Each structure stands twice: as structure tokens, then as C-alpha cells.
Amino acid sequence: MATIKPDAVADPRPGSRGYLKWYWTKGPGLAKWASSPHPYTALKRHLRKYIPASYLDNVVAQWFHDVTGIWPGERKGKNPLGRG
């Protein structure tokens, strides 16, 4: 299991400080959550296996923003897909 470094730069080298971020924001892990009807929730479900609960919400929000360009909740509940 990779050690979480929330400030790490995405790095495709396995074992590197930023590998977990790369995997979930640019690598194969992106396909596992980005096309989901509720991508924030899907990403959070995947990452809770790897990231301590004390960091989870912050890391998921930042990585979601890095990929989508919007912050979770930015639409103020006006989600065209319904409740998340």
C-alpha cells in the first residue's frame, strides 16, 4: 500500500511519492470513477482503502477538483443527476 502524501505531485513511477495521485487522477484509476454518475462519491469509496480518514475528505476534494475543474458542492445542490 502506498503512503499518502497529499501534497505530492502526480508521478507515474510505482513506489514514488506521487504515484497514488497519478494513478487516480491521470492513470488507470481515473476510468474507475470519472465516468460514474456520482464521481466524487465513487472516488471517495476507492480512496478510503488507501488514505487515512483524517485526510480523506481533503484529498478527495482536491483530486476531484484537479480532474474536473470544479469543487465538490460548487453547484450548490443543483446537480442535474440528482442527489449524490
PyMOL Python script that loads the backbone (N, CA, C, O; Angstrom):
from pymol import cmd

cmd.read_pdbstr("""\
ATOM      1  N   MET A   1       0.846  -1.181   0.000  1.00  0.00           N
ATOM      2  CA  MET A   1       0.000   0.000   0.000  1.00  0.00           C
ATOM      3  C   MET A   1       0.889   1.241   0.000  1.00  0.00           C
ATOM      4  O   MET A   1       1.870   1.325   0.738  1.00  0.00           O
ATOM      5  N   ALA A   2       0.526   2.181  -0.831  1.00  0.00           N
ATOM      6  CA  ALA A   2       1.294   3.430  -0.934  1.00  0.00           C
ATOM      7  C   ALA A   2       1.017   4.326   0.267  1.00  0.00           C
ATOM      8  O   ALA A   2      -0.085   4.336   0.815  1.00  0.00           O
ATOM      9  N   THR A   3       2.026   5.065   0.657  1.00  0.00           N
ATOM     10  CA  THR A   3       1.857   6.042   1.726  1.00  0.00           C
ATOM     11  C   THR A   3       1.303   7.318   1.117  1.00  0.00           C
ATOM     12  O   THR A   3       1.800   7.780   0.089  1.00  0.00           O
ATOM     13  N   ILE A   4       0.296   7.885   1.727  1.00  0.00           N
ATOM     14  CA  ILE A   4      -0.324   9.094   1.186  1.00  0.00           C
ATOM     15  C   ILE A   4       0.516  10.318   1.511  1.00  0.00           C
ATOM     16  O   ILE A   4       0.933  10.533   2.649  1.00  0.00           O
ATOM     17  N   LYS A   5       0.742  11.091   0.499  1.00  0.00           N
ATOM     18  CA  LYS A   5       1.415  12.382   0.624  1.00  0.00           C
ATOM     19  C   LYS A   5       0.508  13.375  -0.088  1.00  0.00           C
ATOM     20  O   LYS A   5       0.645  13.565  -1.297  1.00  0.00           O
ATOM     21  N   PRO A   6      -0.416  14.014   0.628  1.00  0.00           N
ATOM     22  CA  PRO A   6      -1.411  14.875  -0.009  1.00  0.00           C
ATOM     23  C   PRO A   6      -0.828  15.979  -0.881  1.00  0.00           C
ATOM     24  O   PRO A   6      -1.483  16.433  -1.819  1.00  0.00           O
ATOM     25  N   ASP A   7       0.384  16.414  -0.588  1.00  0.00           N
ATOM     26  CA  ASP A   7       0.984  17.498  -1.364  1.00  0.00           C
ATOM     27  C   ASP A   7       1.819  16.991  -2.532  1.00  0.00           C
ATOM     28  O   ASP A   7       2.442  17.787  -3.233  1.00  0.00           O
ATOM     29  N   ALA A   8       1.842  15.697  -2.749  1.00  0.00           N
ATOM     30  CA  ALA A   8       2.699  15.121  -3.779  1.00  0.00           C
ATOM     31  C   ALA A   8       2.238  15.502  -5.182  1.00  0.00           C
ATOM     32  O   ALA A   8       1.047  15.678  -5.438  1.00  0.00           O
ATOM     33  N   VAL A   9       3.200  15.624  -6.075  1.00  0.00           N
ATOM     34  CA  VAL A   9       2.927  15.854  -7.491  1.00  0.00           C
ATOM     35  C   VAL A   9       2.701  14.487  -8.124  1.00  0.00           C
ATOM     36  O   VAL A   9       3.428  13.539  -7.825  1.00  0.00           O
ATOM     37  N   ALA A  10       1.698  14.374  -9.001  1.00  0.00           N
ATOM     38  CA  ALA A  10       1.407  13.104  -9.651  1.00  0.00           C
ATOM     39  C   ALA A  10       2.646  12.594 -10.381  1.00  0.00           C
ATOM     40  O   ALA A  10       3.267  13.326 -11.152  1.00  0.00           O
ATOM     41  N   ASP A  11       2.997  11.341 -10.132  1.00  0.00           N
ATOM     42  CA  ASP A  11       4.213  10.750 -10.690  1.00  0.00           C
ATOM     43  C   ASP A  11       3.914   9.307 -11.091  1.00  0.00           C
ATOM     44  O   ASP A  11       3.510   8.511 -10.243  1.00  0.00           O
ATOM     45  N   PRO A  12       4.104   8.949 -12.373  1.00  0.00           N
ATOM     46  CA  PRO A  12       3.743   7.609 -12.833  1.00  0.00           C
ATOM     47  C   PRO A  12       4.686   6.485 -12.398  1.00  0.00           C
ATOM     48  O   PRO A  12       4.435   5.328 -12.736  1.00  0.00           O
ATOM     49  N   ARG A  13       5.749   6.778 -11.672  1.00  0.00           N
ATOM     50  CA  ARG A  13       6.681   5.727 -11.241  1.00  0.00           C
ATOM     51  C   ARG A  13       6.132   5.004 -10.011  1.00  0.00           C
ATOM     52  O   ARG A  13       5.961   5.625  -8.962  1.00  0.00           O
ATOM     53  N   PRO A  14       5.852   3.693 -10.122  1.00  0.00           N
ATOM     54  CA  PRO A  14       5.357   2.948  -8.960  1.00  0.00           C
ATOM     55  C   PRO A  14       6.300   3.105  -7.769  1.00  0.00           C
ATOM     56  O   PRO A  14       7.520   3.033  -7.912  1.00  0.00           O
ATOM     57  N   GLY A  15       5.722   3.317  -6.615  1.00  0.00           N
ATOM     58  CA  GLY A  15       6.501   3.494  -5.402  1.00  0.00           C
ATOM     59  C   GLY A  15       6.931   4.924  -5.143  1.00  0.00           C
ATOM     60  O   GLY A  15       7.441   5.234  -4.066  1.00  0.00           O
ATOM     61  N   SER A  16       6.733   5.794  -6.112  1.00  0.00           N
ATOM     62  CA  SER A  16       7.124   7.192  -5.926  1.00  0.00           C
ATOM     63  C   SER A  16       6.123   7.887  -5.007  1.00  0.00           C
ATOM     64  O   SER A  16       5.018   7.394  -4.778  1.00  0.00           O
ATOM     65  N   ARG A  17       6.526   9.016  -4.498  1.00  0.00           N
ATOM     66  CA  ARG A  17       5.703   9.784  -3.565  1.00  0.00           C
ATOM     67  C   ARG A  17       4.343  10.152  -4.164  1.00  0.00           C
ATOM     68  O   ARG A  17       3.348  10.175  -3.439  1.00  0.00           O
ATOM     69  N   GLY A  18       4.276  10.436  -5.450  1.00  0.00           N
ATOM     70  CA  GLY A  18       3.034  10.876  -6.081  1.00  0.00           C
ATOM     71  C   GLY A  18       2.330   9.830  -6.911  1.00  0.00           C
ATOM     72  O   GLY A  18       1.433  10.158  -7.688  1.00  0.00           O
ATOM     73  N   TYR A  19       2.721   8.564  -6.761  1.00  0.00           N
ATOM     74  CA  TYR A  19       2.111   7.523  -7.594  1.00  0.00           C
ATOM     75  C   TYR A  19       0.608   7.378  -7.350  1.00  0.00           C
ATOM     76  O   TYR A  19      -0.161   7.258  -8.304  1.00  0.00           O
ATOM     77  N   LEU A  20       0.189   7.386  -6.102  1.00  0.00           N
ATOM     78  CA  LEU A  20      -1.234   7.225  -5.804  1.00  0.00           C
ATOM     79  C   LEU A  20      -2.049   8.346  -6.454  1.00  0.00           C
ATOM     80  O   LEU A  20      -3.119   8.096  -7.010  1.00  0.00           O
ATOM     81  N   LYS A  21      -1.551   9.556  -6.385  1.00  0.00           N
ATOM     82  CA  LYS A  21      -2.249  10.679  -7.021  1.00  0.00           C
ATOM     83  C   LYS A  21      -2.279  10.499  -8.530  1.00  0.00           C
ATOM     84  O   LYS A  21      -3.318  10.715  -9.155  1.00  0.00           O
ATOM     85  N   TRP A  22      -1.169  10.112  -9.120  1.00  0.00           N
ATOM     86  CA  TRP A  22      -1.130   9.897 -10.568  1.00  0.00           C
ATOM     87  C   TRP A  22      -2.129   8.820 -10.963  1.00  0.00           C
ATOM     88  O   TRP A  22      -2.895   8.998 -11.910  1.00  0.00           O
ATOM     89  N   TYR A  23      -2.123   7.712 -10.247  1.00  0.00           N
ATOM     90  CA  TYR A  23      -2.988   6.588 -10.584  1.00  0.00           C
ATOM     91  C   TYR A  23      -4.457   7.007 -10.621  1.00  0.00           C
ATOM     92  O   TYR A  23      -5.186   6.636 -11.541  1.00  0.00           O
ATOM     93  N   TRP A  24      -4.892   7.780  -9.625  1.00  0.00           N
ATOM     94  CA  TRP A  24      -6.307   8.133  -9.529  1.00  0.00           C
ATOM     95  C   TRP A  24      -6.692   9.391 -10.292  1.00  0.00           C
ATOM     96  O   TRP A  24      -7.882   9.605 -10.521  1.00  0.00           O
ATOM     97  N   THR A  25      -5.752  10.231 -10.697  1.00  0.00           N
ATOM     98  CA  THR A  25      -6.102  11.463 -11.413  1.00  0.00           C
ATOM     99  C   THR A  25      -5.694  11.466 -12.880  1.00  0.00           C
ATOM    100  O   THR A  25      -6.227  12.249 -13.665  1.00  0.00           O
ATOM    101  N   LYS A  26      -4.756  10.602 -13.262  1.00  0.00           N
ATOM    102  CA  LYS A  26      -4.298  10.581 -14.654  1.00  0.00           C
ATOM    103  C   LYS A  26      -4.127   9.179 -15.207  1.00  0.00           C
ATOM    104  O   LYS A  26      -4.167   8.983 -16.422  1.00  0.00           O
ATOM    105  N   GLY A  27      -3.940   8.217 -14.346  1.00  0.00           N
ATOM    106  CA  GLY A  27      -3.657   6.848 -14.754  1.00  0.00           C
ATOM    107  C   GLY A  27      -4.908   6.002 -14.890  1.00  0.00           C
ATOM    108  O   GLY A  27      -6.004   6.528 -15.080  1.00  0.00           O
ATOM    109  N   PRO A  28      -4.742   4.679 -14.792  1.00  0.00           N
ATOM    110  CA  PRO A  28      -5.858   3.750 -14.971  1.00  0.00           C
ATOM    111  C   PRO A  28      -6.991   3.924 -13.960  1.00  0.00           C
ATOM    112  O   PRO A  28      -8.136   3.584 -14.258  1.00  0.00           O
ATOM    113  N   GLY A  29      -6.695   4.441 -12.788  1.00  0.00           N
ATOM    114  CA  GLY A  29      -7.736   4.627 -11.777  1.00  0.00           C
ATOM    115  C   GLY A  29      -8.764   5.676 -12.152  1.00  0.00           C
ATOM    116  O   GLY A  29      -9.893   5.641 -11.662  1.00  0.00           O
ATOM    117  N   LEU A  30      -8.392   6.602 -13.007  1.00  0.00           N
ATOM    118  CA  LEU A  30      -9.307   7.671 -13.423  1.00  0.00           C
ATOM    119  C   LEU A  30     -10.578   7.102 -14.042  1.00  0.00           C
ATOM    120  O   LEU A  30     -11.671   7.606 -13.784  1.00  0.00           O
ATOM    121  N   ALA A  31     -10.445   6.064 -14.850  1.00  0.00           N
ATOM    122  CA  ALA A  31     -11.602   5.458 -15.504  1.00  0.00           C
ATOM    123  C   ALA A  31     -12.546   4.786 -14.508  1.00  0.00           C
ATOM    124  O   ALA A  31     -13.717   4.565 -14.818  1.00  0.00           O
ATOM    125  N   LYS A  32     -12.055   4.466 -13.332  1.00  0.00           N
ATOM    126  CA  LYS A  32     -12.876   3.785 -12.333  1.00  0.00           C
ATOM    127  C   LYS A  32     -13.865   4.715 -11.638  1.00  0.00           C
ATOM    128  O   LYS A  32     -14.806   4.237 -11.004  1.00  0.00           O
ATOM    129  N   TRP A  33     -13.676   6.038 -11.741  1.00  0.00           N
ATOM    130  CA  TRP A  33     -14.581   6.947 -11.038  1.00  0.00           C
ATOM    131  C   TRP A  33     -15.070   8.127 -11.863  1.00  0.00           C
ATOM    132  O   TRP A  33     -16.168   8.623 -11.611  1.00  0.00           O
ATOM    133  N   ALA A  34     -14.308   8.593 -12.828  1.00  0.00           N
ATOM    134  CA  ALA A  34     -14.641   9.840 -13.528  1.00  0.00           C
ATOM    135  C   ALA A  34     -15.931   9.764 -14.336  1.00  0.00           C
ATOM    136  O   ALA A  34     -16.627  10.769 -14.478  1.00  0.00           O
ATOM    137  N   SER A  35     -16.255   8.601 -14.863  1.00  0.00           N
ATOM    138  CA  SER A  35     -17.465   8.487 -15.676  1.00  0.00           C
ATOM    139  C   SER A  35     -18.663   8.004 -14.857  1.00  0.00           C
ATOM    140  O   SER A  35     -19.733   7.756 -15.413  1.00  0.00           O
ATOM    141  N   SER A  36     -18.493   7.872 -13.573  1.00  0.00           N
ATOM    142  CA  SER A  36     -19.568   7.441 -12.685  1.00  0.00           C
ATOM    143  C   SER A  36     -20.651   8.524 -12.607  1.00  0.00           C
ATOM    144  O   SER A  36     -20.344   9.707 -12.760  1.00  0.00           O
ATOM    145  N   PRO A  37     -21.898   8.143 -12.374  1.00  0.00           N
ATOM    146  CA  PRO A  37     -22.943   9.153 -12.193  1.00  0.00           C
ATOM    147  C   PRO A  37     -22.664  10.066 -10.997  1.00  0.00           C
ATOM    148  O   PRO A  37     -23.124  11.207 -10.964  1.00  0.00           O
ATOM    149  N   HIS A  38     -21.917   9.568 -10.025  1.00  0.00           N
ATOM    150  CA  HIS A  38     -21.565  10.336  -8.825  1.00  0.00           C
ATOM    151  C   HIS A  38     -20.057  10.207  -8.614  1.00  0.00           C
ATOM    152  O   HIS A  38     -19.611   9.456  -7.747  1.00  0.00           O
ATOM    153  N   PRO A  39     -19.279  10.938  -9.404  1.00  0.00           N
ATOM    154  CA  PRO A  39     -17.828  10.738  -9.394  1.00  0.00           C
ATOM    155  C   PRO A  39     -17.147  11.034  -8.060  1.00  0.00           C
ATOM    156  O   PRO A  39     -16.211  10.327  -7.688  1.00  0.00           O
ATOM    157  N   TYR A  40     -17.584  12.046  -7.337  1.00  0.00           N
ATOM    158  CA  TYR A  40     -16.951  12.356  -6.050  1.00  0.00           C
ATOM    159  C   TYR A  40     -17.118  11.185  -5.082  1.00  0.00           C
ATOM    160  O   TYR A  40     -16.166  10.768  -4.421  1.00  0.00           O
ATOM    161  N   THR A  41     -18.329  10.670  -5.011  1.00  0.00           N
ATOM    162  CA  THR A  41     -18.612   9.553  -4.115  1.00  0.00           C
ATOM    163  C   THR A  41     -17.836   8.312  -4.538  1.00  0.00           C
ATOM    164  O   THR A  41     -17.311   7.588  -3.692  1.00  0.00           O
ATOM    165  N   ALA A  42     -17.763   8.066  -5.834  1.00  0.00           N
ATOM    166  CA  ALA A  42     -17.019   6.904  -6.328  1.00  0.00           C
ATOM    167  C   ALA A  42     -15.535   7.020  -5.988  1.00  0.00           C
ATOM    168  O   ALA A  42     -14.925   6.048  -5.541  1.00  0.00           O
ATOM    169  N   LEU A  43     -14.955   8.192  -6.194  1.00  0.00           N
ATOM    170  CA  LEU A  43     -13.541   8.389  -5.869  1.00  0.00           C
ATOM    171  C   LEU A  43     -13.312   8.194  -4.374  1.00  0.00           C
ATOM    172  O   LEU A  43     -12.337   7.560  -3.971  1.00  0.00           O
ATOM    173  N   LYS A  44     -14.189   8.724  -3.569  1.00  0.00           N
ATOM    174  CA  LYS A  44     -14.037   8.599  -2.117  1.00  0.00           C
ATOM    175  C   LYS A  44     -14.101   7.134  -1.688  1.00  0.00           C
ATOM    176  O   LYS A  44     -13.335   6.707  -0.823  1.00  0.00           O
ATOM    177  N   ARG A  45     -15.001   6.371  -2.282  1.00  0.00           N
ATOM    178  CA  ARG A  45     -15.102   4.947  -1.952  1.00  0.00           C
ATOM    179  C   ARG A  45     -13.809   4.208  -2.291  1.00  0.00           C
ATOM    180  O   ARG A  45     -13.345   3.370  -1.518  1.00  0.00           O
ATOM    181  N   HIS A  46     -13.238   4.520  -3.437  1.00  0.00           N
ATOM    182  CA  HIS A  46     -11.989   3.863  -3.835  1.00  0.00           C
ATOM    183  C   HIS A  46     -10.834   4.261  -2.918  1.00  0.00           C
ATOM    184  O   HIS A  46     -10.051   3.409  -2.497  1.00  0.00           O
ATOM    185  N   LEU A  47     -10.728   5.533  -2.613  1.00  0.00           N
ATOM    186  CA  LEU A  47      -9.564   6.029  -1.875  1.00  0.00           C
ATOM    187  C   LEU A  47      -9.588   5.702  -0.388  1.00  0.00           C
ATOM    188  O   LEU A  47      -8.541   5.735   0.259  1.00  0.00           O
ATOM    189  N   ARG A  48     -10.744   5.392   0.167  1.00  0.00           N
ATOM    190  CA  ARG A  48     -10.769   5.142   1.612  1.00  0.00           C
ATOM    191  C   ARG A  48      -9.963   3.906   2.005  1.00  0.00           C
ATOM    192  O   ARG A  48      -9.654   3.716   3.181  1.00  0.00           O
ATOM    193  N   LYS A  49      -9.620   3.063   1.025  1.00  0.00           N
ATOM    194  CA  LYS A  49      -8.767   1.901   1.288  1.00  0.00           C
ATOM    195  C   LYS A  49      -7.311   2.315   1.494  1.00  0.00           C
ATOM    196  O   LYS A  49      -6.549   1.605   2.151  1.00  0.00           O
ATOM    197  N   TYR A  50      -6.928   3.454   0.937  1.00  0.00           N
ATOM    198  CA  TYR A  50      -5.519   3.838   0.893  1.00  0.00           C
ATOM    199  C   TYR A  50      -5.164   5.067   1.725  1.00  0.00           C
ATOM    200  O   TYR A  50      -3.995   5.279   2.044  1.00  0.00           O
ATOM    201  N   ILE A  51      -6.147   5.865   2.072  1.00  0.00           N
ATOM    202  CA  ILE A  51      -5.883   7.152   2.722  1.00  0.00           C
ATOM    203  C   ILE A  51      -6.540   7.178   4.103  1.00  0.00           C
ATOM    204  O   ILE A  51      -7.708   6.811   4.232  1.00  0.00           O
ATOM    205  N   PRO A  52      -5.815   7.602   5.125  1.00  0.00           N
ATOM    206  CA  PRO A  52      -6.404   7.692   6.470  1.00  0.00           C
ATOM    207  C   PRO A  52      -7.621   8.625   6.481  1.00  0.00           C
ATOM    208  O   PRO A  52      -7.670   9.616   5.752  1.00  0.00           O
ATOM    209  N   ALA A  53      -8.591   8.286   7.318  1.00  0.00           N
ATOM    210  CA  ALA A  53      -9.838   9.054   7.392  1.00  0.00           C
ATOM    211  C   ALA A  53      -9.597  10.534   7.675  1.00  0.00           C
ATOM    212  O   ALA A  53     -10.362  11.383   7.217  1.00  0.00           O
ATOM    213  N   SER A  54      -8.560  10.845   8.413  1.00  0.00           N
ATOM    214  CA  SER A  54      -8.295  12.246   8.755  1.00  0.00           C
ATOM    215  C   SER A  54      -7.906  13.086   7.536  1.00  0.00           C
ATOM    216  O   SER A  54      -8.050  14.308   7.563  1.00  0.00           O
ATOM    217  N   TYR A  55      -7.420  12.453   6.474  1.00  0.00           N
ATOM    218  CA  TYR A  55      -7.028  13.157   5.249  1.00  0.00           C
ATOM    219  C   TYR A  55      -8.044  12.994   4.124  1.00  0.00           C
ATOM    220  O   TYR A  55      -8.051  13.774   3.171  1.00  0.00           O
ATOM    221  N   LEU A  56      -8.893  11.992   4.231  1.00  0.00           N
ATOM    222  CA  LEU A  56      -9.705  11.554   3.098  1.00  0.00           C
ATOM    223  C   LEU A  56     -10.524  12.657   2.436  1.00  0.00           C
ATOM    224  O   LEU A  56     -10.425  12.835   1.222  1.00  0.00           O
ATOM    225  N   ASP A  57     -11.321  13.396   3.183  1.00  0.00           N
ATOM    226  CA  ASP A  57     -12.185  14.413   2.573  1.00  0.00           C
ATOM    227  C   ASP A  57     -11.381  15.476   1.832  1.00  0.00           C
ATOM    228  O   ASP A  57     -11.755  15.890   0.735  1.00  0.00           O
ATOM    229  N   ASN A  58     -10.289  15.913   2.427  1.00  0.00           N
ATOM    230  CA  ASN A  58      -9.472  16.951   1.788  1.00  0.00           C
ATOM    231  C   ASN A  58      -8.814  16.452   0.512  1.00  0.00           C
ATOM    232  O   ASN A  58      -8.807  17.150  -0.502  1.00  0.00           O
ATOM    233  N   VAL A  59      -8.264  15.254   0.559  1.00  0.00           N
ATOM    234  CA  VAL A  59      -7.578  14.699  -0.612  1.00  0.00           C
ATOM    235  C   VAL A  59      -8.572  14.444  -1.742  1.00  0.00           C
ATOM    236  O   VAL A  59      -8.306  14.789  -2.893  1.00  0.00           O
ATOM    237  N   VAL A  60      -9.709  13.846  -1.418  1.00  0.00           N
ATOM    238  CA  VAL A  60     -10.715  13.560  -2.444  1.00  0.00           C
ATOM    239  C   VAL A  60     -11.207  14.857  -3.082  1.00  0.00           C
ATOM    240  O   VAL A  60     -11.332  14.926  -4.305  1.00  0.00           O
ATOM    241  N   ALA A  61     -11.485  15.870  -2.291  1.00  0.00           N
ATOM    242  CA  ALA A  61     -11.947  17.147  -2.837  1.00  0.00           C
ATOM    243  C   ALA A  61     -10.900  17.757  -3.762  1.00  0.00           C
ATOM    244  O   ALA A  61     -11.236  18.242  -4.842  1.00  0.00           O
ATOM    245  N   GLN A  62      -9.636  17.736  -3.351  1.00  0.00           N
ATOM    246  CA  GLN A  62      -8.578  18.326  -4.173  1.00  0.00           C
ATOM    247  C   GLN A  62      -8.388  17.555  -5.473  1.00  0.00           C
ATOM    248  O   GLN A  62      -8.282  18.163  -6.539  1.00  0.00           O
ATOM    249  N   TRP A  63      -8.343  16.237  -5.402  1.00  0.00           N
ATOM    250  CA  TRP A  63      -8.135  15.440  -6.611  1.00  0.00           C
ATOM    251  C   TRP A  63      -9.345  15.532  -7.539  1.00  0.00           C
ATOM    252  O   TRP A  63      -9.185  15.547  -8.760  1.00  0.00           O
ATOM    253  N   PHE A  64     -10.548  15.593  -6.977  1.00  0.00           N
ATOM    254  CA  PHE A  64     -11.756  15.792  -7.780  1.00  0.00           C
ATOM    255  C   PHE A  64     -11.646  17.122  -8.527  1.00  0.00           C
ATOM    256  O   PHE A  64     -11.943  17.194  -9.719  1.00  0.00           O
ATOM    257  N   HIS A  65     -11.226  18.160  -7.833  1.00  0.00           N
ATOM    258  CA  HIS A  65     -11.050  19.475  -8.453  1.00  0.00           C
ATOM    259  C   HIS A  65      -9.952  19.444  -9.515  1.00  0.00           C
ATOM    260  O   HIS A  65     -10.109  20.042 -10.579  1.00  0.00           O
ATOM    261  N   ASP A  66      -8.854  18.760  -9.242  1.00  0.00           N
ATOM    262  CA  ASP A  66      -7.760  18.663 -10.210  1.00  0.00           C
ATOM    263  C   ASP A  66      -8.234  18.065 -11.533  1.00  0.00           C
ATOM    264  O   ASP A  66      -7.790  18.479 -12.604  1.00  0.00           O
ATOM    265  N   VAL A  67      -9.133  17.093 -11.451  1.00  0.00           N
ATOM    266  CA  VAL A  67      -9.599  16.405 -12.661  1.00  0.00           C
ATOM    267  C   VAL A  67     -10.751  17.141 -13.332  1.00  0.00           C
ATOM    268  O   VAL A  67     -10.742  17.306 -14.552  1.00  0.00           O
ATOM    269  N   THR A  68     -11.737  17.585 -12.567  1.00  0.00           N
ATOM    270  CA  THR A  68     -12.958  18.147 -13.156  1.00  0.00           C
ATOM    271  C   THR A  68     -12.938  19.661 -13.311  1.00  0.00           C
ATOM    272  O   THR A  68     -13.668  20.216 -14.132  1.00  0.00           O
ATOM    273  N   GLY A  69     -12.101  20.327 -12.523  1.00  0.00           N
ATOM    274  CA  GLY A  69     -12.063  21.786 -12.576  1.00  0.00           C
ATOM    275  C   GLY A  69     -13.113  22.462 -11.714  1.00  0.00           C
ATOM    276  O   GLY A  69     -13.187  23.691 -11.678  1.00  0.00           O
ATOM    277  N   ILE A  70     -13.927  21.675 -11.017  1.00  0.00           N
ATOM    278  CA  ILE A  70     -14.914  22.250 -10.099  1.00  0.00           C
ATOM    279  C   ILE A  70     -14.727  21.617  -8.721  1.00  0.00           C
ATOM    280  O   ILE A  70     -14.247  20.489  -8.609  1.00  0.00           O
ATOM    281  N   TRP A  71     -15.104  22.338  -7.691  1.00  0.00           N
ATOM    282  CA  TRP A  71     -15.036  21.809  -6.331  1.00  0.00           C
ATOM    283  C   TRP A  71     -16.313  21.044  -6.029  1.00  0.00           C
ATOM    284  O   TRP A  71     -17.377  21.397  -6.536  1.00  0.00           O
ATOM    285  N   PRO A  72     -16.226  20.003  -5.209  1.00  0.00           N
ATOM    286  CA  PRO A  72     -17.444  19.303  -4.804  1.00  0.00           C
ATOM    287  C   PRO A  72     -18.385  20.298  -4.118  1.00  0.00           C
ATOM    288  O   PRO A  72     -17.953  21.085  -3.276  1.00  0.00           O
ATOM    289  N   GLY A  73     -19.636  20.262  -4.472  1.00  0.00           N
ATOM    290  CA  GLY A  73     -20.608  21.172  -3.878  1.00  0.00           C
ATOM    291  C   GLY A  73     -20.643  22.544  -4.521  1.00  0.00           C
ATOM    292  O   GLY A  73     -21.446  23.388  -4.120  1.00  0.00           O
ATOM    293  N   GLU A  74     -19.800  22.785  -5.501  1.00  0.00           N
ATOM    294  CA  GLU A  74     -19.747  24.099  -6.145  1.00  0.00           C
ATOM    295  C   GLU A  74     -21.068  24.453  -6.820  1.00  0.00           C
ATOM    296  O   GLU A  74     -21.420  25.626  -6.938  1.00  0.00           O
ATOM    297  N   ARG A  75     -21.788  23.436  -7.258  1.00  0.00           N
ATOM    298  CA  ARG A  75     -23.067  23.680  -7.928  1.00  0.00           C
ATOM    299  C   ARG A  75     -24.199  23.908  -6.934  1.00  0.00           C
ATOM    300  O   ARG A  75     -25.354  24.064  -7.330  1.00  0.00           O
ATOM    301  N   LYS A  76     -23.874  23.926  -5.653  1.00  0.00           N
ATOM    302  CA  LYS A  76     -24.839  24.220  -4.583  1.00  0.00           C
ATOM    303  C   LYS A  76     -26.095  23.357  -4.662  1.00  0.00           C
ATOM    304  O   LYS A  76     -27.214  23.855  -4.543  1.00  0.00           O
ATOM    305  N   GLY A  77     -25.897  22.083  -4.859  1.00  0.00           N
ATOM    306  CA  GLY A  77     -27.016  21.153  -4.879  1.00  0.00           C
ATOM    307  C   GLY A  77     -27.755  21.090  -6.191  1.00  0.00           C
ATOM    308  O   GLY A  77     -28.707  20.319  -6.312  1.00  0.00           O
ATOM    309  N   LYS A  78     -27.361  21.863  -7.173  1.00  0.00           N
ATOM    310  CA  LYS A  78     -28.046  21.853  -8.462  1.00  0.00           C
ATOM    311  C   LYS A  78     -27.385  20.828  -9.376  1.00  0.00           C
ATOM    312  O   LYS A  78     -26.869  21.151 -10.446  1.00  0.00           O
ATOM    313  N   ASN A  79     -27.419  19.605  -8.921  1.00  0.00           N
ATOM    314  CA  ASN A  79     -26.812  18.512  -9.666  1.00  0.00           C
ATOM    315  C   ASN A  79     -27.849  17.942 -10.623  1.00  0.00           C
ATOM    316  O   ASN A  79     -28.878  17.435 -10.176  1.00  0.00           O
ATOM    317  N   PRO A  80     -27.605  18.012 -11.927  1.00  0.00           N
ATOM    318  CA  PRO A  80     -28.585  17.512 -12.882  1.00  0.00           C
ATOM    319  C   PRO A  80     -28.811  16.007 -12.765  1.00  0.00           C
ATOM    320  O   PRO A  80     -29.792  15.485 -13.293  1.00  0.00           O
ATOM    321  N   LEU A  81     -27.916  15.311 -12.081  1.00  0.00           N
ATOM    322  CA  LEU A  81     -28.053  13.865 -11.936  1.00  0.00           C
ATOM    323  C   LEU A  81     -28.794  13.466 -10.663  1.00  0.00           C
ATOM    324  O   LEU A  81     -29.052  12.281 -10.450  1.00  0.00           O
ATOM    325  N   GLY A  82     -29.132  14.409  -9.835  1.00  0.00           N
ATOM    326  CA  GLY A  82     -29.829  14.109  -8.591  1.00  0.00           C
ATOM    327  C   GLY A  82     -28.885  14.093  -7.405  1.00  0.00           C
ATOM    328  O   GLY A  82     -27.742  14.537  -7.515  1.00  0.00           O
ATOM    329  N   ARG A  83     -29.342  13.596  -6.294  1.00  0.00           N
ATOM    330  CA  ARG A  83     -28.527  13.560  -5.073  1.00  0.00           C
ATOM    331  C   ARG A  83     -27.335  12.641  -5.244  1.00  0.00           C
ATOM    332  O   ARG A  83     -27.410  11.613  -5.917  1.00  0.00           O
ATOM    333  N   GLY A  84     -26.242  13.029  -4.626  1.00  0.00           N
ATOM    334  CA  GLY A  84     -25.019  12.217  -4.685  1.00  0.00           C
ATOM    335  C   GLY A  84     -24.925  11.254  -3.569  1.00  0.00           C
ATOM    336  O   GLY A  84     -23.954  10.502  -3.483  1.00  0.00           O
TER     337      GLY A  84
END
""", "prot")
cmd.dss("prot")
cmd.show_as("cartoon", "prot")
cmd.util.cbc("prot")
cmd.orient("prot")
